[in-house]
Amino acid sequence: MVVPAKRLSRSRSRKRRFQKEIVKPVQLVRCKNCNELTLPHRICINCGFYKGKKYLEIEKESKKK
């Protein structure tokens, strides 16, 4: 049986073990209908479309003065 030549320190082993825990930046895609940035595989919150079909009726807020 193979035995490691030297013991790994806690920090070294934890660095290797928790590499997959690093937070990745959010990936955004353009909506094909309104060209706004949205999360992939989600309904666009700006226009309510997903894969070319309308799923939500979005009401636009009017600015009152």
N, C-alpha and C positions, 0 to 999 in steps of 0.2 A: 504494500500500500504506500502511496506517495504522500510524504509529509512536507508541508511548506517549510522553506528554509528559515524564514523569520515570520513572526506573528505580525499581522496587519494591525495598524492602530485603529481606534474607533472612528476617527475622522475619515481615514482612507476608505474603510469598508462602508461607512454611511454615505460618503460621496457617491460611491458606485451604486449603492442600493437605492438611493433616492433620486437618481437622475430623472426617472420618469415622473417624479412629482413636480418638476419645474413647470411653472405656469406658462402656457403658450399664448401668444397674442390671438385675439379674436379674429376669425376669418370672416370677412364680409364679401358679399357678392352684389352685383347690380341687379335691380329689379328690371325685368324685360319690358314691363309696361310703363313705369314712370321713371326709370333710371336712378332710383334712390338706392343707397347702400342698405342692405338688410342681411340678417343671418341666413345661412343656407338652409334649405328645406323648411322654411317658415313662410307664413303668409306675410306679405308686405304690409307694414302698419301704416304706410302712407296712402296706398291705393286699394288694398284689400285683395289683390290678385295673387295667385300662386299657380305656376305652370300654365299661364294663359287663361285661367278661369277665375271668375270673380267669386270669392267666398265670403267676403265681408262688405257690408255697406258702411262706408266711412263718411261721417259728417264733418264737413269743414267748419272750423270755428271762425265766426266773423268778428272782426275787431270793432268794438263799440267805443265811441268817444263821448 
